[in-house]
Amino acid sequence: MTRIYDCSDDSDLLTGMRLARASIGRGELVVIPTDTVYGVAADAFNARAVQRLLDAKGRGRQSPPPVLIPGIPTLDALADTVPDEVRALVAEFWPGGLTVILPAQSALHWDLGDTHGTVALRMPANRIALELLSETGPLAVSSANLTGQPAATTAAEAETMLGDSVAVYLDGGVAGHDPSTIVDASSLHLPEGKLRIVRHGVIPEQAIRDVAGTDRFV
């Protein structure tokens, strides 16, 4: 039976993290707290696990999940090119609520869905998420809810919607209500390429423009 592990309790935290690591390794799903909303996570390099994530949410391949990473070195490993404007953004807002879409390394052996050669990357500002990421590597993570329903801000809300489709729930307390801000930088390496905000979230648009330069936006 699926259980929620209270990460404010040392014993529950140790057990929950151990089981979460093992579940990810088996291609199962885990719900984790982040600095924005709760996320449902799968091994980004396990195509069956990613499909299981999409199925659990009732989501199609046309909506691939973002990938959470433990740090900037992983950004360079997964993205084909990282423009200076993106480096300035991640230096300012990572770890935190900024997701950047970039061209993916063509040599990567993964299947996140219909990404059209891109990947959406974020380093979360949550110690539980970062500890798990440091041990599992990149995780495909989408908001822990059924498609069309509000994003979960507690582990209990996530469990109500996702139930036994998830192997382990890690309870890190009440999360934020706003999702991450998503910036599409996938064309920025082109001569006429521009940044584009595709989802407004916890980081205000003006703050992003101030760092990257207003002239670099559509």
C-alpha positions in Angstrom: 0.0 0.0 0.0 1.3 3.5 -0.9 2.3 5.6 2.1 3.0 9.2 2.8 6.3 9.8 4.6 6.5 12.9 6.8 9.9 14.4 6.0 9.8 16.6 9.2 10.4 13.3 11.1 13.9 12.1 10.9 13.0 8.4 10.8 10.3 8.9 8.2 12.6 11.1 6.1 15.3 8.4 6.0 12.9 5.7 5.2 11.0 7.7 2.6 14.1 8.8 0.8 15.5 5.3 0.7 12.3 4.0 -0.7 12.0 6.9 -3.1 15.5 6.2 -4.5 14.6 2.5 -4.9 11.3 3.3 -6.6 12.9 5.6 -9.1 15.4 2.9 -9.9 12.6 0.5 -10.6 10.9 2.9 -13.0 8.1 3.8 -10.5 6.7 7.2 -9.6 7.4 9.3 -6.6 5.7 12.5 -5.4 8.1 15.1 -4.1 7.9 18.6 -2.6 9.4 21.5 -4.5 9.7 25.2 -3.9 6.6 25.7 -6.2 4.0 23.0 -6.2 4.3 19.2 -5.5 5.7 17.2 -8.4 5.3 13.6 -9.6 8.7 12.3 -10.6 10.1 9.6 -12.8 13.6 8.6 -14.1 14.1 11.0 -17.0 16.1 8.3 -18.8 13.5 5.5 -18.4 11.0 5.9 -21.3 8.5 3.5 -19.6 8.7 5.4 -16.4 8.0 8.7 -18.2 5.1 7.2 -20.0 3.8 5.9 -16.6 4.0 9.5 -15.4 2.0 10.8 -18.3 -0.6 8.0 -17.9 -1.0 8.7 -14.2 -1.8 12.4 -14.9 -4.0 11.6 -17.9 -1.7 13.6 -20.1 -0.6 13.0 -23.7 2.9 12.9 -25.2 2.3 16.4 -26.7 2.9 17.8 -23.2 6.3 16.4 -22.2 7.3 16.9 -18.5 10.1 19.3 -17.5 13.3 17.8 -16.1 14.5 18.8 -12.6 18.3 18.8 -12.1 20.6 19.1 -9.1 22.8 21.9 -10.4 24.3 23.9 -13.3 26.8 21.3 -14.4 23.8 19.1 -15.3 22.4 21.9 -17.3 25.5 21.9 -19.5 25.3 18.1 -19.8 21.7 18.0 -21.0 21.4 21.2 -23.1 23.1 21.4 -26.5 23.8 25.1 -26.1 23.4 27.5 -23.2 23.4 31.2 -24.4 24.8 33.9 -22.2 21.4 35.2 -21.4 20.3 31.9 -20.0 23.5 31.6 -17.9 22.6 35.1 -16.4 19.1 33.9 -15.7 20.1 30.7 -13.9 22.8 32.5 -12.0 20.1 34.9 -10.7 17.1 32.5 -10.2 18.5 29.0 -9.6 17.8 27.2 -7.4 14.3 28.5 -7.7 11.1 28.9 -9.8 12.5 29.4 -13.3 12.2 26.7 -16.0 14.2 27.2 -19.2 13.5 25.5 -22.5 16.7 24.8 -24.5 17.8 22.5 -27.4 18.6 19.1 -25.9 21.8 17.2 -26.4 21.2 15.1 -29.5 23.2 12.2 -28.0 20.8 11.8 -25.0 19.0 8.4 -24.9 15.6 9.4 -23.5 12.0 9.8 -24.5 10.1 12.6 -22.7 7.4 12.8 -25.3 7.0 15.2 -28.2 9.8 17.6 -27.3 10.8 18.6 -30.9 14.4 18.3 -29.8 14.1 20.5 -26.7 14.2 20.0 -22.9 12.7 22.1 -20.1 15.1 22.3 -17.2 14.9 23.6 -13.6 16.9 23.4 -10.4 14.4 23.6 -7.5 15.0 25.4 -4.3 13.9 22.5 -2.0 16.4 20.5 0.1 14.4 17.2 -0.2 14.1 17.5 -3.9 17.7 18.4 -4.3 18.9 15.6 -2.1 16.9 13.1 -4.1 18.2 14.6 -7.4 21.8 14.4 -6.2 21.3 10.6 -5.8 19.1 9.7 -8.7 20.2 12.2 -11.4 17.8 14.1 -13.6 14.1 13.4 -12.9 11.1 14.1 -15.2 8.8 16.0 -13.0 5.3 17.3 -13.6 2.8 18.9 -11.2 1.3 16.2 -9.0 -2.3 16.3 -10.1 -4.7 14.9 -12.7 -4.7 17.0 -15.9 -7.3 19.7 -15.6 -7.2 19.7 -11.8 -5.5 22.2 -9.5 -1.8 21.5 -8.8 -1.3 19.8 -5.4 0.2 22.0 -2.6 0.4 19.1 -0.1 1.3 15.4 -0.3 -2.2 14.5 0.8 -3.8 16.5 -2.1 -1.5 14.6 -4.5 -2.3 11.3 -3.0 -6.1 12.0 -3.4 -5.6 12.5 -7.1 -2.9 10.0 -8.0 -3.4 7.3 -5.5 -1.7 4.0 -6.0 -0.2 5.1 -9.4 2.6 6.5 -7.2 4.9 4.3 -5.1 6.1 6.8 -2.5 4.8 10.2 -1.3 7.3 12.5 0.4 5.6 15.1 2.6 7.6 18.3 2.9 4.8 20.5 4.2 2.7 23.0 2.4 4.2 24.0 -1.0 3.7 27.3 -2.8 0.6 27.9 -5.0 2.3 29.4 -8.0 4.1 27.2 -10.6 7.5 28.0 -12.0 7.9 30.6 -14.7 8.8 29.0 -18.0 11.0 30.8 -20.5 11.6 29.4 -24.0 15.2 30.0 -25.0 15.3 27.2 -27.6 15.8 29.6 -30.5 18.1 32.1 -28.8 21.2 30.6 -30.4 19.9 31.6 -33.9 20.8 35.0 -35.3 17.2 36.3 -34.9 16.3 34.2 -31.9 14.4 35.6 -29.0 13.4 34.6 -25.5 9.7 34.0 -24.9 7.8 33.5 -21.7 5.4 30.6 -22.2 4.0 30.4 -18.7 3.8 33.1 -16.1 4.6 31.9 -12.6 6.3 32.6 -9.4 9.1 34.8 -10.9 7.7 38.0 -12.4 8.2 38.7 -16.1 9.9 42.1 -15.4 12.5 40.5 -13.1 13.4 38.1 -16.0 13.5 40.9 -18.5 15.7 43.0 -16.2 18.3 40.1 -16.1 18.2 38.9 -19.7 17.7 42.2 -21.4 14.3 43.4 -22.7 15.6 43.5 -26.3 16.1 39.7 -26.2 12.4 39.0 -25.8 9.7 38.5 -28.4 
